[in-house]
Amino acid sequence: MSDDQQDAERRMTFARLQLEHADLKAAIEAMVAQGSDPLRIQRLKKKKLELKDRMEKLSSKIIPDIIA
């Protein structure tokens, strides 16, 4: 797989993760507003945090650090 293909795949994965993260955020906010089960909310928050970590790792591969 070429570098361009890998980069495009990473960007698509990143976009999918962003969408999933936003969906979880909205679901958590709705569940909190409804007073849903705190354990379910906590599990969703953990999954949301895991997605954020994955996005940060992927972001560093898409945009490599530039040494000044």
N, C-alpha and C positions, 0 to 999 in steps of 0.2 A: 504494500500500500504506500502510495507516495505521501510526502509531507502535506501537500495540499489536501489530499483525501482525508488524512488523519485530522488535520485542522478543521475541515468542514464537519467531520463526524463529531469532534469534540464540541464544536459550536452548537450543533444540533442537540447533543446530549445536554449541554449547558442550558439551552433554551427549554428543553423538556423538564429539567430539574427546577428551573425558575418557575415554570408553570405549576408544577406539582407543589412547590414550596408556597406559592401564592394561594393555591387551592386549600392547602392545609391551614394556612393562616386564617382564611375566611371561615373554614369549618370550625376551627378552635374558637374564634370570636363568637360564632353563632351558638356553639355549645355552652360557652361561658355565660352568654346572655340568657340562655334557656335554663341555666342551672343544671346542666347534664352531669353525669357521673364523673367525679373528679379523677378517678383512675383512668378512664378513657381519655380525658383531656390531657392528663400527664403523658400518656403513651403517644398521643398525637404530637405533643410538644417535643418529645424525645425524637420522634421520626423527623419532625421539621428541622431540629438541630442537626441531625445526621445528614439531611439533605443539604443544609447550609455548609457543613464541613466538606461534603463531596463537591459542592459548587466552588468552594475556595480552592480546593486541590486542583480541580479542572481548570479554573481560571488561571492558576499559575502556569499551567502547561500551554494555555492559549496565548497568554501575554507573559512571556518570559521576563524575568527581572533584568533591568538594564543597569549595568554597573557605571556609576557616574565617575 
